[in-house]
Amino acid sequence: MKRTLLFSFLLGTSLATAALAASHMKDGVALADEQVFTYRVLDDIKSFDPQINTDVDGSGVLRDLFEGLFNDDAIGDQVPGAAKGYTLSEDKKTYTFTLRDAKWSNGTPVKASDFVYAWRRLVDPATASEYAWYMELMGVTNASAVTKGELPPEELGVTALDDKTLQVTIDQPLPYFISMLTHSSTFPVPQAVVEELGDQWTRPGNLVGNGAYVLTEYQPGERVVRERNPEYWNNDETIIDKTVALIINDENQALTRYLADELDKTDVPAGQYPRLKAEYPEEAYSFPRSCSYIYFFNMGENGPEYLKDVRVRKALSYAIDRDIIVERILQGGQYPSYNFTHQATAGFKLPPIEWAEWTQAERNEKAKALLAEAGYGKDNPLKVTINYNTDEGHKKIAIAASQFWKQTLGVETELANYEWKVHTDKMQKGDYEIGRYAWCGDYNEASTYLDLMTSYSGHNNAKYSDPEYDRLMAESKTMADPQPNYTAAEAMLAEAMPFAPIYQYTGVIMLKPEAKGWPVENLMQNWYSRDLYITAE
Amino acid sequence: MFNFILKRLAVAVPTLLILIILSYVLMHAAPGGPFTQERAVPPEIMANLEAKYGLNQPLWKQILTYVTDVTTRFDFGPSFVYKDRSVNEIIAQGFPITLTYGTISFVVAVLAGCTLGVLAAVYHNSWLDYLAVGISVGAQVLPNFVMAPILVLVFTLWLGWLPGGGWQGGEWQFLVMPVIALSTSFMASIARITRSSMLEVLNANHIRTARAKGLPTRRVILRHALKPALLPVISYLGPAFVTMITGSVVIDMFFSTGGIGLFFVNAALNRDYSVMMGITILVGGLTIIFNLVVDILYAWIDPKIRY
């Protein structure tokens, strides 16, 4: 390594051309001749259409092929992308974005009207996008009405004032609006191309984007290849020439291929992080990732009687030893969790949660007392059911929870394993007692978690309902600093315990030491190929 | 014979129709749908989705539309999950891959299996027999989902001879491990069936006669014993061939070959109704065809069988 570095340095200086040296160096490190980044994705990409895509791996590809108004930087802050900047009106409800001079990969200019077209397309009932709700979440004027088919898409609160000026109106001020603009469903699409080619427009060769890369090869079930887009406005700063996503369903197989140098990045299979960290200390990474794992308690009409008693909910939650789950089962640096919002969320301040401070022995004592108070004991043992979907990890956690409950509380637990879609269907219909759930943040702000527990949220599977909580969350939308309300909301959840928090996620990956620039500090894990580079070995 | 084929094909039509209706109904009876997600889709968006894919129609009408589209236009509809693609495209892209590695595996399994089985029978109770039985039992008890990772570990990670997965248009390096993983258990079954059937035939009267009139062993085996001994093997080969060419989820999963096996299983898990139906019809149709082929082969090999 050192010798190569020295060698390149000598070569660079001896040729005495600063430009050449710059193109082979990054932050003073020599770059490899071949700039190709290969990584593993779990499943086939479901769509290359920004308004149709729904999954995380698909978004990763889309962030390379298209560029939204803003991008995430290495630590997850927003930096201008297709927009140069913006102004915000007095009432904080009108954003005016100025677009930079940029071109689509076919050489035509990116216009404000392309954004208007894409955003209308997202909510247009004819598109039937599964992510149409994202525009409602952003609060863009009339988004709901257009989705419901009550207003034509032209009524959506987005207009092109001229080719380079885009105006967006929202219903109420939203402090985190800009951070929502890095989501792939808000990316522009080239109106002329989409209209000309219809559903064929996303094929390699047809697909026209404004991102740093173009789609050059797609073998379904095997690989997705994207290569540098010479028309991209910041092409000079881009280092990676080609990014290859290999679709490898089995994570252990992917790990073997990573170790055989076929991949630059792969995921660490559950439980293998300690071993890999010991063997490859420079390649195994664990970093916070914005998802929270919980056990919902069904408090709704279809739920069991016993869960309507807050003492039972608390007892069940207290008795779970989260340290054991995190350290013995997951082993990937995950965080034991006593609240809902991921602790690394930007600006979030956790309220003092009393039971989080106790030792597990204290929690167990309290749990026993609460359950006895609720009328359950040796003569009248509590019987519960945990629903989870087929997965080794979920199974282990459910078994652990049932053991904690049995040993500490004498609770009899039935484990009900369902296939994924059945589990989800049951959770949403309220046909369960205690159910596994995970929520991943859409943007880096606490409301992405806390909105979930409002009585009007479609995702509140616990059917928890408290007007005060709803008020706190509604009020937070218009506050200059909503953090106190978030803290208060978390405190309410700790008191009502509509779910048992279990753990908060980490991203656990293997990354080759030559591959640099992965945004380990970005909680949302929004990464861009153009930020990566491969150093010379 | 001609009448027999015609009759069988005539029966195939209602069989396929029943298969379609039954699969369609069962599929819709399963809880959850293609758009069921951990993050519940709001009702108004669900309504848009159902309208777009015709899921808001009564079930009988959906089936009628589906059957009409399939029979009149050969259109299997759009995928509900891989939204950029139609079912026709998914099959057209994945089936040739599956067909390639499936056919090669089939040929390898038949050649190796029959050879092992015949050798074991001819040299009954010799070391060759034990070796052949040993190999086939070993191959049988080692399922391909165990063998696939071991193959990659040995040939990719340790030896570095072969790529750990992919397809690349079916270049030979990418075919070796899928073919080994897919063919071994079939080879083992073929070897066992061939061996026992060959042993039986070798004790038959006509073989004793052939030996008695002084024919060389080689000729006795190839000319007189092999053909009747293969009858039970052939009845096994029909369905085995269909299984091999309609995809192995294990092969696609471990070797990223891009065949339809993985799409089929994912379609079931994702409730991707149209892909599931399309591949079900493909597998059903092929099963019917190859069962017919086996019956015809029977008549050709064994003159006693007449239809």
Interface residues (C-beta under 8 A of the other chain):
Chain A: D43 D44 K46 S47 F48 D49 I52 T54 P125 A126 A128 S129 E130 A132 W133 E136 S144 T147 K148 G149 D199 T202 R203 Q219 P220 G221 E222 R223 L246 I247 I248 N249 D250 N252 Q253 T256 R257 L259 A260 E262 E419 W420 K421 V422 T424 D425 K426 Q428 Y437 A438 W439 G458 H459
Chain B: A30 P31 G32 G33 F35 T36 Q37 E38 R39 A40 V41 P42 P43 E44 I45 N48 L49 A51 K52 Y53 V81 Y82 K83 D84 R85 I90 Q93 G94 A148 P149 V152 L153 T156 L157 G160 P163 G164 G165 G166 W167 D252 M253 F254 S256 T257 G258 G259 L262 F263 N266 L269 N270 R271
